[in-house]
Amino acid sequence: MPKALLYECFSGMAGDMHLGAMLDLGVPQTHLQEQLSKLELDNSFRLKVSRGKKLGITGTSVTVELTEAQPSSRHLSDIKRIIAESSLSANVKNRATSMFELLGNAEAQVHDIPIDQVHFHEVGAVDAIVDIVGAAICLDYLNPDMVYCGGVELGSGMVKCAHGLFPVPAPATALLLTDCPTQRGNVAGEATTPTGATVLRHAVSAWENPTTFRAQKTAYGVGKKDFERPNVVRVSVGEINSLFELDSDIFIECNVDDMTPEAYEPLSERLFELGAKDVFYTPIVMKKSRPGTKLSVLAAPEQKDAIIRAILQHSTTIGVRSWLVEKTMLPRRMTTISTSLGDVRVKIVDLPDGSTRWKAEHDDVSALARQFDMSYLDVRRVVDGELVNLLQGKDGY
């Protein structure tokens, strides 16, 4: 079954907490140290790993101890060069570089400057480089298929940054976690750091708690601060149901009873242009027995605001309903099959009992019908007949 990680950040997330959780979860300390030694930072730091406890919860604590003087700040290009010139694997390099670019983009937006001009301060220090590159090493070692997180605690109060005092969260943290579920005010102080937010933004593939997750091991990374709740991050590794593919989307609806039918097509086209996954209309009977139409739209959560703006702008409704829905889907794949009439894309679906079903793509069948001046039904019969012979008994179908 597909492997999944579940992050529970009820006391926030920091880079050292993440490393602690990864080691507690089973990443060998020797592997992490061996890989980190491939950076051009040899002899400049030492990784101190120990058992820690916060309010009775035991986990792994990681501290990066500097052994010699290092620059207190670096530019993004300096950090990317250190990563590129190392002997780390290509996948680890890509992960680490991607995380630093996420952080660099956030800092660039905060200061309204090009990313090449971003001058890292705390995050350019050795400990932050170790935290982020270490996260890349650990994630590459675990190699999960899915990573879940239901929300992140940000904290409360003020945080001291290189440019003065800011309300929690730090500006970069706030940008990095835009559109992600967060909580505030449950602990005093900064609970999630920019480094911790960067790791989550890079790693998490679904910002929700999985419904079909079967945990095999649960681990804790211990933080340095003391809160009124255990300052730990909990990470579990387990399996998700492999019979189905799970995803979350936003479902948006509205009722319309005063719009001309000609306006529905351009509205649908606009919604699809914005990234809607499905748009459909349902005849309904509204109050006072008036006939109306219910517009339903399925879209990715990050498209919610754009979709709602388009509906309000291009229809006569004055309000919409929306909620998060979980989709359960059969695994599917697309392949191209050569027939006597030409190439046809075919969607193949895996059924729960292990068998498969398939269907030729409508657009390709229509194109062949026009090309050969044949009826759609005749082309469909020819294509389906040949596909039966081509796909039966073929490996994977």
Beta strands, then each sheet from edge to edge (+ up, - down):
strand 1: 3-9
strand 2: 45-54
strand 3: 57-66
strand 4: 74-75
strand 5: 119-120
strand 6: 146-153
strand 7: 155-156
strand 8: 158-161
strand 9: 164-167
strand 10: 182-183
strand 11: 189-190
strand 12: 214-222
strand 13: 232-239
strand 14: 245-256
strand 15: 278-285
strand 16: 291-299
strand 17: 321-329
strand 18: 332-339
strand 19: 342-350
strand 20: 356-360
sheet 1: 10+ 6+ 1+ 13- 12+
sheet 2: 2+ 3-
sheet 3: 4+ 5-
sheet 4: 7+ 11-
sheet 5: 8+ 9-
sheet 6: 15+ 16- 14+ 17-
sheet 7: 18+ 19- 20+
end
